[in-house]
């Protein structure tokens, strides 16, 4: 027990700032959402109107959740739960991989295994650490909702549903870490599975059956294939059902059992999917810093790229399917459709735009991971070995920036290819090809901000790179994508790059925000390169 507590304490110390950032951010989302409902939608009539609009607009349901009535608590749960569950899932998978595959990759796990701790006890400490993190997240969500006067039972259930989803993906992350040979690959695959769960939940919500009241919906079948959808089935504040939590807890327990079984049958540092035997001598194509960076990050780039492609395929295929779903014939439905037609926008265009905004977030995450890899290489000491060869610091940094930019284009491009392929295959002509590619290109400037600005942080304050990068992305999503829903002032929302992503409207499209963001990206990257000339590698 003493050794276990020491290992657990080491994990807490190692993750203290990252974990604090995740818990505070998720709790803040819950609190701000509840406060926004009180201030902006303070009466049942206004909440009812919003829910009727949401039910008539499947794209809103994709991002929000499953309507379960116009009461204050149920409305708040509808607005924010799916997103905070997504954050809890990402937090848990990153935590799982950091203390399993990443430690094996760096050699730290082998050193610990040589002590009386053995091989299983460190993973037990990681499990304890992950459970503690999700309990803290659950309490933060509970406190955030309670601080705005929501009723205790629903608040407790909403927190438990968030923590249960996090536990499910803790198990998923530990299991994926057994299969993948690198931490980058494990993170990429795990994150893709979390995003897939979010998208499946969105499909189920968007294709559900509206209730007679116009403020409730019964979920579609796809929601039952998603741990986030399971958490949503608790109907916090409207039904307060506890039994759906058995599903994510069961998934997490099953994945943990599989991870422990595989851990006992493989060598330390090995993986279930072993890498193919390498060449005796490296190819000429691997003789550059960019090629090395690509080899180190190929797994994570493939994972984010696959997520972008999946979003594109869904965006292109759901337009006709959702348009065919029966919706209540209300005045609000008719008004909404008339408004879309007057703007030259179809339901398919609306769906593609909404999902492409998520593709922009994925591209931004892929970009900042390139910078995070820079910091990991420096902290591990491998950067110094590389720079002892005829490779300068600026060339090393520039290689990662170049790769990160290419990865951004790849993720967004795959989303565009997926949407174009499915729109063409289904014969949906409601969105012209030029509008589709403009919508994809509009996501690039904001994503590139999350490459250049974290790179500048890495050069100026290396120790803060990882925490600051993820905090900037979370803050950008909160302000730019959820800011209006949370009732955040426009002046604060304008601080997010995502708030300035152009919305293609043919010749009337305002691209000024994109040009300003590209200029900011170029300036930040140039400053990072300039300062890197004088910074010592390995400095804190």
Number of C-alpha atoms within 10 A of each C-alpha: 7 7 14 17 12 13 22 22 14 14 20 18 11 12 16 11 15 18 21 14 17 23 23 16 21 23 23 19 22 31 23 23 26 27 22 19 21 18 12 13 20 13 14 14 11 12 21 20 15 17 24 23 22 23 28 26 21 26 27 20 25 24 25 23 28 35 28 23 22 25 15 22 24 20 28 28 27 23 24 22 26 25 21 24 28 23 22 28 33 24 23 32 31 21 24 29 28 23 24 23 30 22 17 22 17 15 13 14 21 17 13 16 15 10 10 9 14 14 18 13 18 22 22 15 21 25 21 16 23 26 18 15 24 26 20 20 31 27 21 23 32 25 21 25 30 19 15 17 15 21 13 14 13 24 27 20 23 29 29 24 30 31 31 33 32 35 29 26 32 32 28 29 33 33 28 26 31 25 18 22 22 26 26 25 25 30 29 28 26 29 27 23 21 28 23 19 23 24 25 24 31 29 24 24 30 32 27 25 18 22 16 9 11 23 23 20 21 15 24 18 15 19 27 18 14 24 31 33 28 22 31 28 21 21 23 28 25 18 12 16 16 15 11 18 22 13 18 25 21 15 20 25 17 15 21 21 15 17 21 16 13 16 21 11 9 12 11 16 19 18 20 16 10 10 11 6 6 7 7 6 6 9 8 8 9 13 10 13 20 21 16 17 21 19 11 18 24 16 21 26 29 20 23 31 27 19 29 31 23 20 27 29 22 22 27 29 25 24 25 16 11 20 16 10 15 12 20 18 10 12 10 17 18 13 12 14 15 13 13 14 12 10 9 13 17 19 21 24 22 19 22 29 22 17 23 26 19 23 31 28 25 23 33 28 20 29 31 29 24 28 26 22 18 21 23 17 17 18 17 11 13 12 18 16 10 16 15 9 8 7 12 15 20 15 17 21 21 20 20 25 25 14 20 29 21 13 25 29 22 21 30 35 23 23 32 28 20 22 29 22 16 19 27 14 11 13 11 16 11 15 20 12 15 11 16 21 18 17 24 27 20 23 30 25 26 28 31 27 25 28 30 26 23 30 32 23 19 23 25 17 14 23 15 16 24 21 17 20 23 20 16 16 22 19 18 23 19 23 26 22 20 22 23 14 17 24 20 17 11 13 9 12 23 15 14 21 25 26 20 23 25 21 16 22 14 11 6 8 11 15 14 12 18 20 14 15 21 18 14 18 21 16 15 20 22 15 17 23 21 14 13 23 14 11 12 11 17 15 11 13
